Amino acid sequence: MEIKRDYYLNELKAREENGLIKVITGLRRAGKTFLLFNIFYNYLLDKGIEKSHIIDIALDNRIYKDLRDPDNMLKFINSKIIDDKLYYILIDEVQLMNEFEDVLNSLLHIRNVDVYVTGSNSKFLSTDVITEFRGRGDEIHVFPLSFKEYTSAYNGSIYQAWDDYYNYGGMPFILSCNTKKRKEDYLKSLFEKVYISDILERHNKIKNKEELNELLNILSSSIGSLSNPIKLSNTFKSIKNKTISDKTISKYIEYFEDSFLISKAQRYDIKGKNYINSPYKYYFEDIGLRNARLNFRQTEEDHIMENIIYNELKIRGYNVDVGIVETTTQNKNGNTIRKNYEVDFVATMGDNKYYIQSALNIDTEEKAKQEKKSLISINDSFKKIIIVKADMKPRKDDNGITIVGIYNFLLDDSCLDY
């Protein structure tokens, strides 16, 4: 089964011959290798690049074991470059090579090469990977399948696809699992045997694996809720009857972020136009992994839908914050009353900005008023949107707020500009 990932292919195409190392990062098993060695490789062939000018090396293949030595790798590549034409160098699992950072920087001294690499262990998947190349790296972050990508290969209705997607997420292999048990077992195994193992391998000073796992469970249970290390430390005391310092929790959260398991959304004061440092909201990069972490027991569709919307905005390249808008009113005694309302997401890209609420439904007057209150309180001209659980094309209400169904939002990249 081949899933088209045109967005990432276009990202790679846009970076061709830019003089930088193209570094493909993301969750393990999210599709980085397939993107580089299948989709991008075939694109190069289709545009007329000769096979002899594509040097593709999969370092996890034993036949390339000798190339894990940095000097052998450089000699091998140099032996393949026999003319002045451009050569594309594609290296998978580059972290298996000793001193790989030095090797990649050395390749940039060869005039007629364009370098692309992926990696999938804890060291390479760190968010600080680009600094390893001394400012010469250009990152393409690959997310698990978007809903649009997922449905392109799904055998069933859009409603069945949604039911599977919000339960099992977008890891590509999920589409090959034909039973509920296979999907659940696969995701649980990924968490324990891949992601947790990677974090423990990279941060070998972690003494208590149980604490790390407990924190991950708590974060999984509270997606979309405001939190911070101090609050989480108090949760351990009250619920788990354990004492873990907020500093330790802060480090653990950083480890989860570095491995791309979770993402942090900051709060943004819309009227004051400044960030509020704490608390934050945390979302999972793949909702199926989050559900697997909780043994598929807490699958509340409202929170999961919010997480999926957040991920979709990130996939499309937006900077995503949690909005806060302050309102002031006077009571009957003439006293000023200040109240803060939350906007689920403030999505920004360049000069474009959208204020977005996620709501399963607004089928009663009270619910509609509740969801619209924060948006109505914003007095600038940027677009205000409510995404609801429905199959509904965008439409505007009397307040100029756009209401759009979740399927339309996820399947139509331009629906926010209605």
SETI-393689 format. One record per residue (C-alpha): chain; x, y, z; residue in one letter; residue number from 1. Coordinates in steps of 0.001 Angstrom, whole numbers. Layout:
% SETI-393689
<'A'; <X; Y; Z>; 'A'; NUM>
...
% end
This chain:
% SETI-393689
<'A'; <0; 0; 0>; 'M'; 1>
<'A'; <1495; 3332; -1048>; 'E'; 2>
<'A'; <197; 6503; 559>; 'I'; 3>
<'A'; <889; 9734; -1259>; 'K'; 4>
<'A'; <2521; 12325; 955>; 'R'; 5>
<'A'; <2550; 15222; -1454>; 'D'; 6>
<'A'; <3017; 17903; 1192>; 'Y'; 7>
<'A'; <6358; 16473; 2317>; 'Y'; 8>
<'A'; <7462; 15714; -1231>; 'L'; 9>
<'A'; <6843; 19360; -2103>; 'N'; 10>
<'A'; <8816; 20407; 974>; 'E'; 11>
<'A'; <11768; 18333; -222>; 'L'; 12>
<'A'; <11443; 19628; -3765>; 'K'; 13>
<'A'; <11451; 23218; -2509>; 'A'; 14>
<'A'; <14752; 22568; -713>; 'R'; 15>
<'A'; <16640; 20965; -3576>; 'E'; 16>
<'A'; <20154; 22315; -4071>; 'E'; 17>
<'A'; <19851; 24850; -1245>; 'N'; 18>
<'A'; <23339; 24098; 56>; 'G'; 19>
<'A'; <22064; 22619; 3328>; 'L'; 20>
<'A'; <21675; 19125; 4732>; 'I'; 21>
<'A'; <18026; 18141; 4514>; 'K'; 22>
<'A'; <17230; 16456; 7833>; 'V'; 23>
<'A'; <13994; 14477; 7996>; 'I'; 24>
<'A'; <12805; 14222; 11596>; 'T'; 25>
<'A'; <9686; 12946; 13335>; 'G'; 26>
<'A'; <8266; 10139; 15396>; 'L'; 27>
<'A'; <9691; 6726; 14722>; 'R'; 28>
<'A'; <7486; 4748; 12325>; 'R'; 29>
<'A'; <5853; 7941; 11029>; 'A'; 30>
<'A'; <7061; 7360; 7450>; 'G'; 31>
<'A'; <10394; 9167; 7123>; 'K'; 32>
<'A'; <12219; 6318; 5376>; 'T'; 33>
<'A'; <9404; 5678; 2915>; 'F'; 34>
<'A'; <9270; 9378; 2108>; 'L'; 35>
<'A'; <12974; 9537; 1239>; 'L'; 36>
<'A'; <13683; 6124; -278>; 'F'; 37>
<'A'; <10448; 5614; -2166>; 'N'; 38>
<'A'; <8546; 8815; -2799>; 'I'; 39>
<'A'; <11488; 11205; -3220>; 'F'; 40>
<'A'; <13656; 8602; -4972>; 'Y'; 41>
<'A'; <10953; 7940; -7563>; 'N'; 42>
<'A'; <10452; 11686; -8027>; 'Y'; 43>
<'A'; <14147; 12040; -8877>; 'L'; 44>
<'A'; <13934; 9233; -11428>; 'L'; 45>
<'A'; <10782; 10692; -12961>; 'D'; 46>
<'A'; <12461; 14037; -13503>; 'K'; 47>
<'A'; <15319; 12401; -15358>; 'G'; 48>
<'A'; <18037; 11921; -12735>; 'I'; 49>
<'A'; <20152; 8906; -13604>; 'E'; 50>
<'A'; <20283; 6106; -11034>; 'K'; 51>
<'A'; <24066; 6404; -10987>; 'S'; 52>
<'A'; <23650; 9945; -9655>; 'H'; 53>
<'A'; <21466; 8899; -6727>; 'I'; 54>
<'A'; <23648; 7460; -3964>; 'I'; 55>
<'A'; <21189; 5785; -1587>; 'D'; 56>
<'A'; <22522; 4082; 1526>; 'I'; 57>
<'A'; <20376; 2335; 4139>; 'A'; 58>
<'A'; <22733; 1933; 7068>; 'L'; 59>
<'A'; <20451; -537; 8853>; 'D'; 60>
<'A'; <21079; -2961; 5959>; 'N'; 61>
<'A'; <23945; -5270; 6874>; 'R'; 62>
<'A'; <25497; -5032; 3416>; 'I'; 63>
<'A'; <26368; -1428; 4292>; 'Y'; 64>
<'A'; <27845; -2308; 7687>; 'K'; 65>
<'A'; <31340; -1182; 6625>; 'D'; 66>
<'A'; <29942; 2265; 5777>; 'L'; 67>
<'A'; <29071; 2852; 9417>; 'R'; 68>
<'A'; <32728; 3747; 9683>; 'D'; 69>
<'A'; <32967; 7480; 8824>; 'P'; 70>
<'A'; <36138; 7199; 6744>; 'D'; 71>
<'A'; <34745; 4276; 4755>; 'N'; 72>
<'A'; <31572; 6245; 4104>; 'M'; 73>
<'A'; <33449; 9262; 2724>; 'L'; 74>
<'A'; <35646; 7049; 545>; 'K'; 75>
<'A'; <32598; 5219; -798>; 'F'; 76>
<'A'; <30741; 8398; -1697>; 'I'; 77>
<'A'; <33801; 9968; -3303>; 'N'; 78>
<'A'; <34294; 6833; -5394>; 'S'; 79>
<'A'; <30760; 7213; -6789>; 'K'; 80>
<'A'; <31238; 10826; -7879>; 'I'; 81>
<'A'; <32916; 10531; -11281>; 'I'; 82>
<'A'; <31738; 13649; -13134>; 'D'; 83>
<'A'; <30614; 17246; -12533>; 'D'; 84>
<'A'; <26872; 16539; -12612>; 'K'; 85>
<'A'; <24792; 16852; -9448>; 'L'; 86>
<'A'; <24646; 13801; -7167>; 'Y'; 87>
<'A'; <21863; 13189; -4666>; 'Y'; 88>
<'A'; <23017; 11500; -1471>; 'I'; 89>
<'A'; <20262; 9775; 517>; 'L'; 90>
<'A'; <21295; 8225; 3834>; 'I'; 91>
<'A'; <18846; 6372; 6060>; 'D'; 92>
<'A'; <19475; 5663; 9736>; 'E'; 93>
<'A'; <22461; 7994; 9634>; 'V'; 94>
<'A'; <22919; 7798; 13399>; 'Q'; 95>
<'A'; <24293; 4261; 12933>; 'L'; 96>
<'A'; <27424; 5834; 11496>; 'M'; 97>
<'A'; <30099; 6933; 13933>; 'N'; 98>
<'A'; <30793; 10673; 13918>; 'E'; 99>
<'A'; <27914; 11174; 11495>; 'F'; 100>
<'A'; <27740; 14912; 12181>; 'E'; 101>
<'A'; <31337; 15349; 11030>; 'D'; 102>
<'A'; <30742; 13224; 7938>; 'V'; 103>
<'A'; <27688; 15245; 6896>; 'L'; 104>
<'A'; <29517; 18518; 7315>; 'N'; 105>
<'A'; <32364; 17086; 5240>; 'S'; 106>
<'A'; <29937; 16251; 2438>; 'L'; 107>
<'A'; <28985; 19906; 2188>; 'L'; 108>
<'A'; <32510; 20615; 982>; 'H'; 109>
<'A'; <31801; 18589; -2164>; 'I'; 110>
<'A'; <30512; 21058; -4723>; 'R'; 111>
<'A'; <28137; 18853; -6691>; 'N'; 112>
<'A'; <26161; 16974; -4012>; 'V'; 113>
<'A'; <22750; 17459; -2446>; 'D'; 114>
<'A'; <22404; 15644; 904>; 'V'; 115>
<'A'; <19264; 14153; 2516>; 'Y'; 116>
<'A'; <19249; 12093; 5718>; 'V'; 117>
<'A'; <16845; 10398; 8108>; 'T'; 118>
<'A'; <17363; 8811; 11465>; 'G'; 119>
<'A'; <15253; 7020; 14021>; 'S'; 120>
<'A'; <16926; 6646; 17344>; 'N'; 121>
<'A'; <16649; 8804; 20420>; 'S'; 122>
<'A'; <19751; 10866; 19670>; 'K'; 123>
<'A'; <18793; 11698; 16117>; 'F'; 124>
<'A'; <15151; 12416; 16886>; 'L'; 125>
<'A'; <16016; 15173; 19326>; 'S'; 126>
<'A'; <14601; 18580; 18449>; 'T'; 127>
<'A'; <18107; 20008; 18769>; 'D'; 128>
<'A'; <19343; 17802; 15915>; 'V'; 129>
<'A'; <19886; 20743; 13594>; 'I'; 130>
<'A'; <22497; 22254; 15926>; 'T'; 131>
<'A'; <24587; 19126; 15373>; 'E'; 132>
<'A'; <25295; 20393; 11867>; 'F'; 133>
<'A'; <26482; 23836; 12954>; 'R'; 134>
<'A'; <23699; 25770; 11287>; 'G'; 135>
<'A'; <23922; 23841; 8030>; 'R'; 136>
<'A'; <20806; 21726; 8493>; 'G'; 137>
<'A'; <17334; 22254; 7081>; 'D'; 138>
<'A'; <14635; 20284; 8897>; 'E'; 139>
<'A'; <11559; 18675; 7361>; 'I'; 140>
<'A'; <9380; 17365; 10156>; 'H'; 141>
<'A'; <7227; 14391; 9186>; 'V'; 142>
<'A'; <4026; 13903; 11156>; 'F'; 143>
<'A'; <1966; 10707; 11279>; 'P'; 144>
<'A'; <-691; 10552; 8577>; 'L'; 145>
<'A'; <-3122; 13440; 8455>; 'S'; 146>
<'A'; <-6789; 12507; 8183>; 'F'; 147>
<'A'; <-6691; 13415; 4496>; 'K'; 148>
<'A'; <-3726; 11106; 3907>; 'E'; 149>
<'A'; <-5367; 8417; 6016>; 'Y'; 150>
<'A'; <-8643; 8464; 4075>; 'T'; 151>
<'A'; <-6779; 8316; 745>; 'S'; 152>
<'A'; <-5838; 4732; 1572>; 'A'; 153>
<'A'; <-8769; 3752; 3811>; 'Y'; 154>
<'A'; <-11300; 1185; 2641>; 'N'; 155>
<'A'; <-14571; 2491; 4027>; 'G'; 156>
<'A'; <-16744; 5555; 4484>; 'S'; 157>
<'A'; <-15477; 8855; 5805>; 'I'; 158>
<'A'; <-17425; 8254; 9023>; 'Y'; 159>
<'A'; <-15835; 4845; 9536>; 'Q'; 160>
<'A'; <-12447; 6408; 8783>; 'A'; 161>
<'A'; <-13037; 9045; 11454>; 'W'; 162>
<'A'; <-14000; 6408; 14021>; 'D'; 163>
<'A'; <-10787; 4481; 13341>; 'D'; 164>
<'A'; <-8628; 7597; 13125>; 'Y'; 165>
<'A'; <-9656; 9102; 16441>; 'Y'; 166>
<'A'; <-9161; 5735; 18128>; 'N'; 167>
<'A'; <-5963; 4493; 16457>; 'Y'; 168>
<'A'; <-4359; 7620; 14992>; 'G'; 169>
<'A'; <-2260; 8006; 11865>; 'G'; 170>
<'A'; <793; 5784; 12162>; 'M'; 171>
<'A'; <1026; 4394; 8595>; 'P'; 172>
<'A'; <1230; 720; 9602>; 'F'; 173>
<'A'; <-2194; 983; 11264>; 'I'; 174>
<'A'; <-3782; 884; 7796>; 'L'; 175>
<'A'; <-2302; -2584; 7336>; 'S'; 176>
<'A'; <-3760; -3917; 10587>; 'C'; 177>
<'A'; <-7089; -5583; 9861>; 'N'; 178>
<'A'; <-8329; -6196; 13397>; 'T'; 179>
<'A'; <-8865; -4063; 16460>; 'K'; 180>
<'A'; <-6502; -6257; 18490>; 'K'; 181>
<'A'; <-3671; -5933; 15939>; 'R'; 182>
<'A'; <-3995; -2153; 15961>; 'K'; 183>
<'A'; <-3999; -1948; 19735>; 'E'; 184>
<'A'; <-1104; -4387; 20163>; 'D'; 185>
<'A'; <971; -2536; 17573>; 'Y'; 186>
<'A'; <534; 860; 19223>; 'L'; 187>
<'A'; <1189; -472; 22726>; 'K'; 188>
<'A'; <4330; -2224; 21522>; 'S'; 189>
<'A'; <5578; 957; 19829>; 'L'; 190>
<'A'; <5264; 2869; 23054>; 'F'; 191>
<'A'; <7074; 402; 25257>; 'E'; 192>
<'A'; <9660; -1119; 22931>; 'K'; 193>
<'A'; <10489; 1945; 20852>; 'V'; 194>
<'A'; <9688; 5322; 22374>; 'Y'; 195>
<'A'; <10234; 4627; 26067>; 'I'; 196>
<'A'; <13341; 2587; 25277>; 'S'; 197>
<'A'; <14723; 5442; 23175>; 'D'; 198>
<'A'; <14187; 7980; 25950>; 'I'; 199>
<'A'; <15840; 5729; 28541>; 'L'; 200>
<'A'; <18731; 5058; 26169>; 'E'; 201>
<'A'; <19373; 8714; 25498>; 'R'; 202>
<'A'; <18882; 9913; 29059>; 'H'; 203>
<'A'; <20642; 7162; 30955>; 'N'; 204>
<'A'; <20539; 9171; 34175>; 'K'; 205>
<'A'; <16839; 8391; 34594>; 'I'; 206>
<'A'; <16729; 6248; 37703>; 'K'; 207>
<'A'; <13021; 5617; 38024>; 'N'; 208>
<'A'; <11305; 4340; 34894>; 'K'; 209>
<'A'; <8039; 4008; 36821>; 'E'; 210>
<'A'; <7914; 7767; 37484>; 'E'; 211>
<'A'; <8473; 8482; 33802>; 'L'; 212>
<'A'; <5641; 6158; 32851>; 'N'; 213>
<'A'; <3295; 7586; 35485>; 'E'; 214>
<'A'; <3875; 11103; 34209>; 'L'; 215>
<'A'; <3172; 9984; 30668>; 'L'; 216>
<'A'; <-102; 8443; 31849>; 'N'; 217>
<'A'; <-1109; 11675; 33566>; 'I'; 218>
<'A'; <-309; 13758; 30489>; 'L'; 219>
<'A'; <-2263; 11291; 28357>; 'S'; 220>
<'A'; <-5287; 11692; 30612>; 'S'; 221>
<'A'; <-5195; 15481; 30460>; 'S'; 222>
<'A'; <-4701; 16434; 26808>; 'I'; 223>
<'A'; <-6007; 19920; 26215>; 'G'; 224>
<'A'; <-5969; 20803; 29916>; 'S'; 225>
<'A'; <-3869; 23586; 31374>; 'L'; 226>
<'A'; <-955; 22235; 33345>; 'S'; 227>
<'A'; <2613; 22885; 34451>; 'N'; 228>
<'A'; <5319; 20991; 36364>; 'P'; 229>
<'A'; <4212; 22316; 39756>; 'I'; 230>
<'A'; <611; 21280; 39168>; 'K'; 231>
<'A'; <1745; 17881; 37946>; 'L'; 232>
<'A'; <3951; 17453; 40995>; 'S'; 233>
<'A'; <920; 18131; 43180>; 'N'; 234>
<'A'; <-1056; 15568; 41180>; 'T'; 235>
<'A'; <1560; 12933; 41992>; 'F'; 236>
<'A'; <1216; 13756; 45690>; 'K'; 237>
<'A'; <-2577; 13691; 45781>; 'S'; 238>
<'A'; <-3344; 10827; 43402>; 'I'; 239>
<'A'; <-220; 8661; 43318>; 'K'; 240>
<'A'; <945; 9446; 46851>; 'N'; 241>
<'A'; <4425; 10061; 45482>; 'K'; 242>
<'A'; <6762; 13007; 45751>; 'T'; 243>
<'A'; <8424; 14084; 42517>; 'I'; 244>
<'A'; <9942; 17532; 42211>; 'S'; 245>
<'A'; <8661; 19945; 39603>; 'D'; 246>
<'A'; <12222; 20152; 38252>; 'K'; 247>
<'A'; <12299; 16409; 37584>; 'T'; 248>
<'A'; <8878; 16574; 35952>; 'I'; 249>
<'A'; <10038; 19483; 33797>; 'S'; 250>
<'A'; <12982; 17385; 32576>; 'K'; 251>
<'A'; <10762; 14409; 31796>; 'Y'; 252>
<'A'; <8365; 16601; 29800>; 'I'; 253>
<'A'; <11332; 17971; 27870>; 'E'; 254>
<'A'; <12351; 14398; 27028>; 'Y'; 255>
<'A'; <8857; 13678; 25683>; 'F'; 256>
<'A'; <8929; 16836; 23598>; 'E'; 257>
<'A'; <12425; 16102; 22270>; 'D'; 258>
<'A'; <11283; 12699; 21014>; 'S'; 259>
<'A'; <8187; 14304; 19418>; 'F'; 260>
<'A'; <5716; 12325; 21504>; 'L'; 261>
<'A'; <4039; 15475; 22787>; 'I'; 262>
<'A'; <3890; 19122; 21812>; 'S'; 263>
<'A'; <3426; 22131; 24059>; 'K'; 264>
<'A'; <1045; 24990; 23279>; 'A'; 265>
<'A'; <1694; 28296; 25039>; 'Q'; 266>
<'A'; <-1004; 30704; 26191>; 'R'; 267>
<'A'; <-1253; 33989; 24307>; 'Y'; 268>
<'A'; <-2969; 37131; 25585>; 'D'; 269>
<'A'; <-4858; 38222; 22487>; 'I'; 270>
<'A'; <-5594; 41782; 23600>; 'K'; 271>
<'A'; <-2286; 42325; 25378>; 'G'; 272>
<'A'; <-402; 40661; 22515>; 'K'; 273>
<'A'; <2046; 38827; 24754>; 'N'; 274>
<'A'; <2731; 35279; 25890>; 'Y'; 275>
<'A'; <1819; 33935; 29313>; 'I'; 276>
<'A'; <4587; 31618; 30467>; 'N'; 277>
<'A'; <2549; 29117; 32429>; 'S'; 278>
<'A'; <490; 26945; 32499>; 'P'; 279>
<'A'; <581; 25213; 29118>; 'Y'; 280>
<'A'; <-1461; 22704; 27167>; 'K'; 281>
<'A'; <54; 19450; 25950>; 'Y'; 282>
<'A'; <-1054; 17483; 22908>; 'Y'; 283>
<'A'; <86; 14138; 21487>; 'F'; 284>
<'A'; <1626; 14040; 18013>; 'E'; 285>
<'A'; <-335; 10857; 17356>; 'D'; 286>
<'A'; <-3674; 10390; 19056>; 'I'; 287>
<'A'; <-3541; 6604; 18641>; 'G'; 288>
<'A'; <-384; 6467; 20739>; 'L'; 289>
<'A'; <-2088; 8572; 23380>; 'R'; 290>
<'A'; <-5075; 6219; 23452>; 'N'; 291>
<'A'; <-2800; 3185; 23588>; 'A'; 292>
<'A'; <-1048; 4697; 26581>; 'R'; 293>
<'A'; <-4392; 4627; 28424>; 'L'; 294>
<'A'; <-5282; 1152; 27168>; 'N'; 295>
<'A'; <-8022; 2748; 25003>; 'F'; 296>
<'A'; <-10115; 3530; 28084>; 'R'; 297>
<'A'; <-10368; 7328; 27883>; 'Q'; 298>
<'A'; <-11469; 8098; 24341>; 'T'; 299>
<'A'; <-13596; 11192; 24916>; 'E'; 300>
<'A'; <-14272; 12485; 21435>; 'E'; 301>
<'A'; <-14277; 16176; 22384>; 'D'; 302>
<'A'; <-10707; 16139; 23740>; 'H'; 303>
<'A'; <-9482; 13871; 20969>; 'I'; 304>
<'A'; <-11035; 16082; 18293>; 'M'; 305>
<'A'; <-9263; 19088; 19809>; 'E'; 306>
<'A'; <-5938; 17216; 19681>; 'N'; 307>
<'A'; <-6531; 16219; 16046>; 'I'; 308>
<'A'; <-7324; 19832; 15071>; 'I'; 309>
<'A'; <-4140; 20996; 16804>; 'Y'; 310>
<'A'; <-2067; 18425; 14906>; 'N'; 311>
<'A'; <-3684; 19339; 11593>; 'E'; 312>
<'A'; <-2822; 23009; 12085>; 'L'; 313>
<'A'; <774; 22053; 12895>; 'K'; 314>
<'A'; <956; 19808; 9823>; 'I'; 315>
<'A'; <-155; 22737; 7673>; 'R'; 316>
<'A'; <2690; 24816; 9056>; 'G'; 317>
<'A'; <899; 27101; 11487>; 'Y'; 318>
<'A'; <2313; 28309; 14786>; 'N'; 319>
<'A'; <-376; 27291; 17259>; 'V'; 320>
<'A'; <-1045; 28898; 20638>; 'D'; 321>
<'A'; <-3866; 28830; 23176>; 'V'; 322>
<'A'; <-5652; 32187; 23223>; 'G'; 323>
<'A'; <-6772; 34146; 26255>; 'I'; 324>
<'A'; <-9095; 37138; 25885>; 'V'; 325>
<'A'; <-9953; 39344; 28850>; 'E'; 326>
<'A'; <-13329; 41063; 29120>; 'T'; 327>
<'A'; <-14433; 43739; 31569>; 'T'; 328>
<'A'; <-17940; 44471; 32751>; 'T'; 329>
<'A'; <-19493; 46392; 35622>; 'Q'; 330>
<'A'; <-21760; 44925; 38249>; 'N'; 331>
<'A'; <-24791; 46669; 39674>; 'K'; 332>
<'A'; <-22576; 48468; 42191>; 'N'; 333>
<'A'; <-20415; 49940; 39462>; 'G'; 334>
<'A'; <-17436; 47713; 40252>; 'N'; 335>
<'A'; <-15311; 46439; 37377>; 'T'; 336>
<'A'; <-15351; 42682; 36881>; 'I'; 337>
<'A'; <-12637; 41085; 34763>; 'R'; 338>
<'A'; <-13102; 37679; 33236>; 'K'; 339>
<'A'; <-10837; 35596; 30978>; 'N'; 340>
<'A'; <-12189; 33478; 28161>; 'Y'; 341>
<'A'; <-10208; 30849; 26325>; 'E'; 342>
<'A'; <-9807; 30469; 22587>; 'V'; 343>
<'A'; <-8761; 26904; 21846>; 'D'; 344>
<'A'; <-6249; 27881; 19174>; 'F'; 345>
<'A'; <-4611; 30952; 17741>; 'V'; 346>
<'A'; <-3121; 29729; 14448>; 'A'; 347>
<'A'; <-588; 32043; 12802>; 'T'; 348>
<'A'; <1356; 31834; 9582>; 'M'; 349>
<'A'; <3008; 35015; 8326>; 'G'; 350>
<'A'; <345; 37724; 8200>; 'D'; 351>
<'A'; <-2510; 35217; 8457>; 'N'; 352>
<'A'; <-4142; 34566; 11802>; 'K'; 353>
<'A'; <-7167; 32478; 12771>; 'Y'; 354>
<'A'; <-9009; 32161; 16067>; 'Y'; 355>
<'A'; <-10385; 28624; 16299>; 'I'; 356>
<'A'; <-12748; 26870; 18693>; 'Q'; 357>
<'A'; <-13241; 23112; 18747>; 'S'; 358>
<'A'; <-16750; 21955; 19680>; 'A'; 359>
<'A'; <-18445; 18598; 19197>; 'L'; 360>
<'A'; <-21682; 20476; 18594>; 'N'; 361>
<'A'; <-23414; 23806; 19131>; 'I'; 362>
<'A'; <-26928; 22413; 18787>; 'D'; 363>
<'A'; <-28446; 24414; 21628>; 'T'; 364>
<'A'; <-28591; 28160; 22101>; 'E'; 365>
<'A'; <-26733; 27879; 25402>; 'E'; 366>
<'A'; <-23922; 25791; 23887>; 'K'; 367>
<'A'; <-23590; 28104; 20881>; 'A'; 368>
<'A'; <-23405; 31139; 23149>; 'K'; 369>
<'A'; <-20739; 29473; 25280>; 'Q'; 370>
<'A'; <-18511; 28602; 22311>; 'E'; 371>
<'A'; <-18919; 32001; 20642>; 'K'; 372>
<'A'; <-18374; 34162; 23728>; 'K'; 373>
<'A'; <-14574; 34290; 23526>; 'S'; 374>
<'A'; <-14580; 34863; 19756>; 'L'; 375>
<'A'; <-17110; 37695; 19946>; 'I'; 376>
<'A'; <-14945; 39340; 22617>; 'S'; 377>
<'A'; <-12023; 39689; 20176>; 'I'; 378>
<'A'; <-12187; 43067; 18482>; 'N'; 379>
<'A'; <-9685; 42639; 15654>; 'D'; 380>
<'A'; <-10422; 41688; 12055>; 'S'; 381>
<'A'; <-8839; 38228; 11893>; 'F'; 382>
<'A'; <-11091; 35309; 11034>; 'K'; 383>
<'A'; <-12974; 33539; 13810>; 'K'; 384>
<'A'; <-13907; 29886; 13328>; 'I'; 385>
<'A'; <-15754; 27130; 15177>; 'I'; 386>
<'A'; <-15076; 23552; 14049>; 'I'; 387>
<'A'; <-17907; 21155; 14920>; 'V'; 388>
<'A'; <-18366; 17385; 14645>; 'K'; 389>
<'A'; <-20465; 17419; 11486>; 'A'; 390>
<'A'; <-20301; 16997; 7742>; 'D'; 391>
<'A'; <-20938; 20658; 7002>; 'M'; 392>
<'A'; <-19466; 23138; 4559>; 'K'; 393>
<'A'; <-18291; 26497; 5955>; 'P'; 394>
<'A'; <-20982; 29068; 6691>; 'R'; 395>
<'A'; <-21007; 32370; 8548>; 'K'; 396>
<'A'; <-23370; 33405; 11303>; 'D'; 397>
<'A'; <-24659; 36899; 12100>; 'D'; 398>
<'A'; <-21519; 37651; 14131>; 'N'; 399>
<'A'; <-19218; 36888; 11199>; 'G'; 400>
<'A'; <-18047; 33649; 12828>; 'I'; 401>
<'A'; <-17415; 30799; 10392>; 'T'; 402>
<'A'; <-18864; 27417; 11371>; 'I'; 403>
<'A'; <-17293; 24425; 9602>; 'V'; 404>
<'A'; <-17577; 20658; 9979>; 'G'; 405>
<'A'; <-14566; 18640; 11090>; 'I'; 406>
<'A'; <-14510; 16539; 7908>; 'Y'; 407>
<'A'; <-14468; 19629; 5692>; 'N'; 408>
<'A'; <-11721; 21182; 7780>; 'F'; 409>
<'A'; <-9536; 18084; 7671>; 'L'; 410>
<'A'; <-10065; 17291; 3987>; 'L'; 411>
<'A'; <-10015; 20799; 2505>; 'D'; 412>
<'A'; <-6817; 22767; 3135>; 'D'; 413>
<'A'; <-8487; 25995; 1997>; 'S'; 414>
<'A'; <-11665; 25834; 4096>; 'C'; 415>
<'A'; <-10343; 28317; 6667>; 'L'; 416>
<'A'; <-10346; 30995; 3970>; 'D'; 417>
<'A'; <-14045; 30662; 3184>; 'Y'; 418>
% end
